Amino acid sequence: MSKTIVSTANAPAAIGTYSQAVKVGYTVYFAGQIGLDPETMQLVDGIDAQVARVFENMKAVAEEAGGSLENVVKVNVFLTDLANYAKVNEMMAEYFTEPYPARAVVGVASLPRGALVEADAVMELPK
């Protein structure tokens, strides 16, 4: 199978040697998203705004790839403070519906640009 690079101006441009997402067949592998505003490329302020921005960015990439957050099957979330775990649960319920995707939440020492949260995902497109 060939791979297709997914790129949209509605999510932040890559800040390193990676693509926003890569589509292989019907599967889309998302790069990690932090709370960067795609227009300014600046990190939004606070955990609430960063979690929302992460999922808005993910939504934009999903749509560019031909799907939606409904097609996401796995999400990995990285938090610099696991005290924000409940906030992630609350915000995910606004972006995803049951049955929810599989998920892991991992506490980390730091994230790029001083972000408080990062998430990546895997999406399966309808055949």
C-alpha positions as CSV (number, residue, x, y, z in Angstrom):
1,M,0.0,0.0,0.0
2,S,1.1,3.5,-0.6
3,K,1.1,6.2,1.9
4,T,-0.4,9.7,1.5
5,I,0.6,12.7,3.6
6,V,-2.3,14.6,5.2
7,S,-1.9,18.3,5.6
8,T,-4.3,21.1,6.4
9,A,-3.9,24.8,7.1
10,N,-6.7,24.4,9.7
11,A,-4.2,22.7,12.1
12,P,-0.7,23.9,13.1
13,A,2.0,23.3,10.6
14,A,4.6,20.7,11.7
15,I,7.3,22.2,13.9
16,G,9.7,19.4,13.2
17,T,10.5,16.6,10.9
18,Y,7.1,15.0,10.7
19,S,3.7,15.3,8.9
20,Q,0.4,16.2,10.5
21,A,-0.8,12.7,9.6
22,V,0.0,9.8,7.3
23,K,-2.8,7.8,5.6
24,V,-2.0,4.1,4.6
25,G,-5.0,2.4,3.1
26,Y,-8.0,3.2,5.3
27,T,-5.8,3.9,8.4
28,V,-4.7,7.4,9.3
29,Y,-1.9,7.9,11.8
30,F,-1.9,11.3,13.5
31,A,1.2,13.2,14.7
32,G,1.0,14.6,18.2
33,Q,-1.0,17.8,18.5
34,I,-0.3,20.4,21.2
35,G,-2.4,23.4,21.8
36,L,-1.0,25.6,19.1
37,D,-3.3,28.0,17.3
38,P,-2.9,27.2,13.6
39,E,-3.2,30.9,12.6
40,T,-0.6,32.3,15.0
41,M,1.4,29.1,15.8
42,Q,1.4,30.2,19.4
43,L,0.4,28.0,22.3
44,V,-3.0,29.0,23.8
45,D,-3.1,29.7,27.5
46,G,-4.2,27.3,30.2
47,I,-5.2,23.7,30.3
48,D,-8.8,24.1,29.3
49,A,-7.8,26.1,26.1
50,Q,-5.0,23.7,25.3
51,V,-7.1,20.5,25.6
52,A,-9.8,22.1,23.4
53,R,-7.2,23.3,20.9
54,V,-5.6,19.8,20.7
55,F,-8.9,18.2,19.8
56,E,-9.9,21.0,17.4
57,N,-6.5,20.5,15.6
58,M,-7.1,16.7,15.6
59,K,-10.6,17.3,14.2
60,A,-9.2,19.4,11.4
61,V,-6.7,16.8,10.4
62,A,-9.4,14.0,10.6
63,E,-11.6,16.0,8.2
64,E,-8.7,16.7,5.8
65,A,-8.0,12.9,5.7
66,G,-11.7,12.3,4.8
67,G,-13.0,11.3,8.2
68,S,-14.1,12.7,11.5
69,L,-13.4,12.2,15.2
70,E,-16.1,9.5,15.0
71,N,-13.7,7.4,13.0
72,V,-10.8,7.7,15.6
73,V,-10.1,4.3,17.2
74,K,-7.2,5.1,19.5
75,V,-6.0,8.2,21.3
76,N,-2.8,8.7,23.3
77,V,-2.8,11.7,25.7
78,F,0.4,13.0,27.3
79,L,0.0,15.3,30.4
80,T,2.6,17.2,32.3
81,D,0.3,17.1,35.3
82,L,-1.9,14.1,35.9
83,A,-4.1,16.3,38.0
84,N,-5.6,17.3,34.7
85,Y,-6.8,13.8,33.9
86,A,-10.4,14.6,34.8
87,K,-10.2,17.7,32.6
88,V,-9.2,15.5,29.6
89,N,-12.1,13.2,30.3
90,E,-14.5,16.1,30.4
91,M,-13.3,17.6,27.2
92,M,-13.1,14.3,25.3
93,A,-16.8,13.8,26.0
94,E,-17.4,17.1,24.1
95,Y,-15.4,15.9,21.0
96,F,-16.1,12.1,21.0
97,T,-19.3,10.1,21.4
98,E,-19.8,6.6,22.7
99,P,-18.5,4.1,22.0
100,Y,-15.3,6.1,22.8
101,P,-12.0,5.3,21.2
102,A,-9.4,3.3,23.1
103,R,-7.1,5.6,25.0
104,A,-4.0,5.9,27.1
105,V,-3.0,8.8,29.3
106,V,0.6,9.2,30.3
107,G,2.3,11.6,32.7
108,V,5.4,13.2,31.2
109,A,8.0,15.6,32.5
110,S,7.7,18.1,29.6
111,L,6.3,18.6,26.2
112,P,7.3,20.8,23.2
113,R,7.1,24.5,23.6
114,G,6.1,24.1,27.3
115,A,2.7,22.6,26.4
116,L,0.6,21.1,29.1
117,V,-1.0,18.4,26.9
118,E,-0.3,16.6,23.7
119,A,-2.4,13.9,21.9
120,D,-2.0,11.7,18.9
121,A,-4.5,9.3,17.4
122,V,-5.2,6.5,14.9
123,M,-8.3,6.7,12.7
124,E,-9.9,4.0,10.6
125,L,-11.8,5.4,7.6
126,P,-15.0,3.8,6.3
127,K,-14.4,1.5,3.4
